[in-house]
């Protein structure tokens, strides 16, 4: 298959003529990759089971991993769902269009091929002008997971999509780099208490401000067992992963610090004397009280984490491996060994989220064997950042 690539000249003044061919491809059951405010999506007609199968095939994605149906306006939601709960209406009013996906009981109009066999459907109304206008011109809801092969870091530029999807899909719309850089927040509003199934730019704090009580699905905190059917994308399978072996280093809990033991979560646990860190993480996004300037960590925690990343990196380099290091603007000068890259500033969670996937793909291009990464506080957008990094690492996390 020959993949056509078109470039949007001016995202702020989109001409329908630029998108008409792409809209026609979607209506006829073909696949089009397009930019959204979060990541690039791989679109197909959400009401066409054959189109859903094509999406799964292009991505190499397990067919029990649900797809998100994208709409251009609120009026397009009602035909797709049995009901819109009050929590859903409140969230639509507060955050749509935008980086929020909601889970509703599905109508018979939505095929099970789109929902991964579930009786619920995930729906989002994107804010990106290219995405929103394309969906409106197509005249159908557009199922659109991230436009990468399954398991790889999500694409934040059209070049990333081209690397994974050239020859697999009909068209790529190049709208330039995306804004946010991590996938949408997913909230299940089909249950009595709304539950966050995937964190994103609409943070837990923002959701609680609108809804009050909001629960967190266990899949955010760790891997699902093999026999559990995922209710939303990104919950069950290894996602966002670079080709290299990725390990996160993060400050431990109070118990970890008391024991002075190194902990590796996920695959194994080992022991060994380590530096004891100070008090726990702060709860504000950029709170400075008692912390190293604008980092969200106290100075002892920060130094322990940096020392451990350096130690792990040197061990692999001395063994003959090529190593990548993910640090921040604030800690960049602390590292001298390996391919050292800053993911952004600790004082700006938005910069870290924006650069995350592009940096993982850069390490793929560099051909590193191992990556060691600093970690981040899990409040606000940091919850989404750590969720993606943890999944990319297969939950291999060293606590110090």
N, C-alpha and C positions, 0 to 999 in steps of 0.2 A: 504493500500500500504506500502511495506517495502522500506525505503529509504536507499540506500547504500552510505557509506561515504568513500572516498579515500583520501589519504594524498600524496601531492607532496613532494618528498624527498628534491629536490634541485631546487628552482625556477629559478636559473641561468643556469641550465643544465637539461632542461625538456626532458624526453624521450617520444617519440610518443606513446610507448606502454602504458604509464600511462594514456593517454587521449583517446585512441582508443574506449574504451567502451562508454565513455561519448559522443564522436562524433557520434557514431552509434545511441545512444539514441536520440540525437537531430535530426538526419536525419529521424528517424522513427516516429517522432512526440511526443517524450517524453520530460520531463523537467529536466534540470540539473542546479544546482546553482554553480557558479564559481566566483573566485576573479577577480576584476579589480583594477586599480590603485585608483579608487574613492570609491566605496562600492562593496559588493558582489551583483552579478546580478542573476536573475532567468531566465534562457535561454530556449527558444523554437524556432523552425523553423519559421522565420519571414514570410515565403511564404506559411505557412500552417495555414489556418483559424482555424482548430481544435486545433492546438497547442496554438494559441492565446487565444482561449476560455479556455483551460486548465490553462494558466497563470492567466487569470482573476479569475478563480474559486479558484486556490490555494491561491491567495493573498486576495480574497474577494474584488477585485478592481472593481470600476465602469467601464463598457465597453466603455464609451466615453472618458476615460483617455488614450491617445495614448501611444503606446509602442515604444521604440527606437530600431531600427535595427542596429546590430553591424556587422562590416565587418573587414576582416583581412588585406586588402590592398585597395588602391585607385581604382584599376581596377574593384573591385566588386561593386562600387557605380553606375556606368553608367546604368546597367540593371534595377536599382531600381527607377530611376528618369527620368523625361521628359527632364530636362536640368540641367546643373550645372552653375549657374550665376557666373560672374567674382568674386564677393565677396566670394563665396564659394570656388573657386579655390585658392584665396589668403589665406584664412583661413586654407585650407588643407595644403598648403605649409608651413605655419607658425607654425601650432599647431598639426598636425596629424603625427604619432599616438599620442593621448593624450586625456585629459579630456574635449573635446569639441564635442558637438552634434550640427548638423546643420539640419535645416528644408528645404526640397526641394519639388517642385511639384512632386508627385509620378507618377510612370509608372503604366500601367495596371497589371504588374506582382505582385505588392504588394497588398494583399487583404485589404479590408476596416476593417476587423477584427483586423488587426495589427495597423491601423492608427486611430482607434477610430471613423471611419466613415468619416474621413477627406480626402481631395484630396491632402494632403501633407504627407510626410514621414520624420521622424526624423532618422538621421544616425550618427553613431560614429565609429571611428576606435581606439580601446583601445590600450594603450601602454603596459599594463601588459602582460608579456610573456606567462603566463598560458592562459589568455583570448584570446590573439591573435592566439596562436597555436591551441587552441581548435576550434576556428571558422574556421581556415584554414583546419583543418582535417575534420570538419563536412561538409564542401563544400557547406554550405548554410548560408545566413545571419541569424544572431541569434537575435531575439527579446528578450530583457532582461531588465525589470524594476528591481528595487532593490528587493532582495530576502527576504522580510519581509511581514508579513500580512499587508494589506492596513491600512495606518494611523499611524503605529508604527514607532519608530526610525529605520532608515536603518541599516543593518548589516555591521559591519566592521571586523568581524571574522566569521569563520565557525561555532563556537559555537552559535553565534547569529542566524545564519541561521537555525541551528538544533532546537533551541527553537521554531521557528515559522513554519518551513517547514517539520519537521520530520513526515513522514506518508502521506504527501501531494504531494511529488515529487519523481522522480526516483533516483536521485543521488545528492550528495553534494561533490564538489571538495574542499578539505581543502588546501589552498595555504598560510595559515598564515594570519596575520593581513594585512589590506590594507594600502596604503601609505598616500593618501590625506585625506580621511575620510568624504568628502561631495560629492554629485553627480556632474556630469559634468555640465559645462556651456552649455546653449542651446541658439543658435542664429538662428533666422529665416532669411534665405538669399533668401526667395522666394518673398520678398517685395522689393520695390524700395530702401528703406533705411533699412539696416539690423537692426533687433531688438533683444535685449536680452530678452528672455522669462524666463530664470532661471539663476541666477548668480552662479559662481563656481570658480575653480582654475584658469581658463583663465579669467582674470579680465577685467572690463570695460576699464581700462587704457591700457591693452595689446591689446584689440580689436581696440581701437581708434588709437593706434600706427600703426596698419596694414591697417585699413579701412578708417580712418578719422571719418566721421559722423556715429554714431551708436545711435539708440534710445533705450529706456527702456520701456518694456511693463508695463502697470499699475498693472498687477498681481504681480509684484515684490514688489510693495509698499503697497498692501492691497488685501483683498479677492475679488474674482470675484462674480458677482451676479449669482443666481441659474440658470438663463436662458441662460448663456453664455457657449458655448462649448469650452473646453480648447484646445489650439493648441499644447501643450506640457505637459509632465508629471510634476506634482507638482504645477500646476497653480491654480486649482479650489478648490480641496478638502482639508480638514484638513490633514496635513502630519506630519511625523516625531515626533508624539506626545508620551510622556510618559503616563503612566496610571494616574499619579497624576495631579492635577491642577497646571499648570505652569504659572507664572507671571514674566514678564520682568520689570526691573526698569532701566530707562535711563534718562539722562539729557534732559530737555525740550528745546524748541526753545526759541528765545529771547522773544517772546510774553508770553510764559509760565513763564519765569523767572520774567518778569515785573509784571505779575499778582500775582505771588507767589502761584498759585493754583496747587493742585495735579490734574492730568488728568489721567483717565483710558480710553484707547481707545479700540475699539472692541465691547464690550458688553454694557458698561455703562460709565457714566461720573459723578464724584463726585467732591466736592470742599472741601477745607480745607487749612489752612495756612501751608506752607512748607518753608524749607530753600530756599533762592534764590541762584541760581548757578551763576557762572561767565560767561566768554565769551564762544562762541560756539566751536564745535569740530574742531580740526585741520584737514587739508586735506591730510597730508602725512601719510603713513602707520605707521611709527615709529618716526614721527617728534617730537622733544623735545622742540622746542622754545615756551616758555610760558606755558608749560604743565608739569604735574607731570612726573617724569622720565620715558620716553619710554612707556607712557600709551595711548597717543592720546587724553587725557582729561586734562583740567586744574585741579589744586588741589581742588578748590571749588566744581567743578562738581563731581569729584571722591568721595570726602567726603560726599556730599549730597546723592549720589547713595548708598554708603555703609551704611549710617545711615538709609536710607529708607528700604533697604533689611533687616537690623537687626530689625527694628521696625515691619515690616510685619511678619517676622519669629517669633518674640517673641509673637505677638498677637495670632498666630495660636497655638504655643506651649502651651501658657497659657490656651488656650481653649481645650487642650487635644489632639491635632493633632500631627502626626509625620511629621516633616518638613525637607526638603532638601534645601541646599543653594549652588548655583553655584557661585564660586568666582574665583580669579586668584591667581597665585603664589605670586603676589605682595600684595594682600589684605587678604591672608589666615589668618594671625594672628589677623585680625580685628574682626573675628567672633568666638563666643564661644558657641552659641546655635544651636541645630539641627545637622543634618547629613551634615557636611560642606565638600565640595569637590572642589578642584581646577581643572578648565578645561584646564589650561595651563598658559603660560606667556603672559601678554599683549604686551610685546615687540616682541612676535612671534605669528602672526596670524595663521601660519601653525600649531602650536601646539594646538591652540584652535580648529581649524577645525578638526584635527586628532582625538581629544578626545571627541568631542561633542556627537556623537551618543552612544558611549560606556558609557559615563557618564549618559545619560538619561536612558539607559537600566540598569545601576547599581542602579539608584534610584527605578526603577521598582522592582528589586530584593530585595531592602531594604524595600519595602512596604510603602514608604512615601505617605502622603495624599496631601501635597502641596510642590511645589518647587518655590523658589524665586531666580532669576538669575540677576547678573550684566549684563550690555549690553556693546556693543563694537562699536567703530567708524565704519561707513559704507563705508569706502574706501577700495580699493584693495580687498583682500580676506575677509575683514570684511563685505562687502556687502552680500556675500554668507552666512557667519555665522549668521548675523542678519536676513536674509531672512528665514533661517531654524528655528532659535529660535522663530521668530515671528509667523510662521506657527504652530510650535509645541505648542505655547501658545494660539493659536486661536486668535492672535492679541490682547491679553490682556496685555497691556503695561502701566505701571505707570510712568508718567513723573514727575520729581522733579526739 
